[in-house]
Amino acid sequence: MSSRCAGNGSIPSRAGAESARAPSAQRPEYLQPLKRRLLQEVAGSEQQEVRWHVAQMLPRLDLSADERETVVAILTGYLDDESKIVKTFSMQALANLAAQDAGLRPQVTALVEELNRTGSPAMQSRGRKLLKEAAECGKMGMSLVHRR
């Protein structure tokens, strides 16, 4: 991450997260050198602005099975965040991961269905869209992989 990623000492900042997120939308390979730091340090930030950027970046990483499990745990934990935007981006990120890994689809589909019933209006709207796309694709669809 850039030096802007440290707001106070080693605490990741919103500006630092944004400086990594924006270019990675077009060039996900830019995140690979940052993977360990994203998973071990940045993802643990309590700042909602950092979390919603991290939620967008994590599915862009090339992940081993163990790393994917870690990412699912991080994103599932973000679903308990107070911020509705963190929750909504996390739901989208989980759908993106499910599009890449058929083994995650039942778990993620169940989560999206639950959040579609119980979440904020933004989460319900995103949930409906994700479930519709999943139904059209016959799974938590491949079209979700490219959603930024």
C-alpha positions in Angstrom: 0.0 0.0 0.0 1.1 3.5 -0.5 2.5 5.5 2.4 -0.9 7.1 2.7 -2.2 3.8 4.0 -0.9 4.6 7.4 -3.0 7.3 8.9 -1.7 7.1 12.5 1.4 4.9 12.7 0.4 1.7 11.1 -3.3 2.2 11.1 -4.7 2.0 7.5 -6.4 5.1 6.3 -9.4 5.7 4.0 -7.1 7.5 1.5 -4.7 4.6 1.5 -7.4 2.1 0.9 -8.9 4.2 -1.9 -5.4 4.6 -3.5 -5.2 0.8 -3.7 -8.8 0.1 -4.6 -9.3 2.4 -7.6 -6.4 1.2 -9.8 -7.2 -2.5 -8.9 -10.6 -2.2 -10.4 -9.0 -2.1 -13.9 -5.7 -4.0 -12.9 -6.4 -6.5 -10.1 -2.9 -7.8 -10.4 -1.7 -4.6 -8.7 -3.1 -6.0 -5.5 -1.2 -9.2 -5.4 2.0 -7.7 -3.8 -0.3 -6.3 -1.1 -2.2 -9.5 -0.4 -0.5 -10.4 2.8 -0.9 -6.9 4.2 -4.5 -6.7 3.1 -5.4 -10.0 4.8 -3.3 -9.6 7.9 -3.5 -5.9 8.7 -5.7 -3.8 6.6 -8.8 -6.0 6.7 -8.8 -5.8 10.5 -9.3 -2.0 10.5 -12.2 -0.7 12.4 -12.7 2.3 10.1 -15.8 1.8 8.0 -14.2 3.7 5.0 -11.3 1.2 5.0 -13.6 -1.8 5.3 -15.8 -0.9 2.4 -12.7 -0.5 0.2 -11.2 -3.7 1.5 -14.5 -5.5 0.7 -14.3 -4.4 -2.9 -10.6 -5.4 -3.2 -10.5 -8.9 -1.6 -12.4 -10.7 -4.4 -9.9 -9.4 -6.9 -7.0 -11.2 -5.2 -5.7 -14.6 -6.4 -6.4 -16.7 -3.4 -5.4 -20.1 -2.2 -8.1 -22.3 -0.6 -6.9 -21.2 2.9 -6.8 -17.5 1.9 -10.3 -17.8 0.4 -11.5 -19.2 3.7 -9.9 -16.3 5.5 -11.5 -13.8 3.1 -14.9 -15.3 3.6 -14.5 -15.0 7.4 -13.4 -11.4 7.0 -16.4 -10.5 4.8 -18.8 -12.5 6.9 -17.6 -10.6 9.9 -18.1 -7.3 8.1 -21.8 -8.2 7.8 -22.0 -7.4 11.5 -20.5 -3.9 11.0 -22.7 -0.9 11.9 -22.2 0.6 8.5 -24.8 -0.3 5.9 -22.4 0.4 3.1 -19.8 -2.0 4.6 -22.5 -4.7 4.8 -23.7 -4.1 1.3 -20.2 -4.1 -0.2 -19.4 -7.3 1.8 -22.5 -9.0 0.5 -21.5 -8.1 -3.1 -17.9 -9.3 -2.4 -19.2 -12.6 -1.1 -21.3 -13.0 -4.2 -18.2 -12.3 -6.3 -16.2 -15.0 -4.5 -19.1 -17.5 -4.9 -19.0 -16.8 -8.7 -15.4 -17.9 -8.6 -15.9 -20.9 -6.3 -18.8 -23.2 -6.7 -18.3 -24.6 -3.2 -19.2 -21.2 -1.7 -22.4 -20.8 -3.6 -24.8 -22.6 -1.2 -23.4 -20.7 1.8 -23.4 -17.3 0.1 -26.8 -17.8 -1.5 -28.3 -18.5 1.9 -26.6 -15.4 3.4 -27.8 -13.2 0.5 -31.4 -14.6 0.9 -31.3 -13.9 4.7 -29.9 -10.4 4.2 -32.5 -9.8 1.5 -35.2 -10.4 4.2 -33.6 -8.7 7.1 -31.1 -6.1 5.9 -31.3 -2.4 5.2 -33.2 -1.2 2.1 -29.8 -0.9 0.3 -28.9 -4.5 1.2 -32.4 -5.7 0.2 -32.0 -4.0 -3.2 -28.6 -5.4 -3.7 -29.7 -8.8 -2.5 -32.6 -8.9 -5.0 -30.3 -7.9 -7.8 -27.7 -10.6 -6.8 -30.4 -13.3 -6.5 -31.9 -12.3 -9.8 -28.5 -12.5 -11.5 -27.8 -15.8 -9.8 -31.1 -17.2 -11.1 -30.4 -16.0 -14.6 -27.0 -17.6 -14.5 -28.2 -20.8 -12.8 -25.8 -20.1 -9.9 -24.3 -17.2 -7.9 -23.3 -16.2 -11.5 -20.2 -15.6 -13.3 -21.4 -12.2 -14.3 -20.8 -11.1 -10.7 -17.1 -11.7 -11.0 -16.6 -8.4 -12.9 -18.8 -6.2 -10.8 -16.8 -3.5 -9.2 
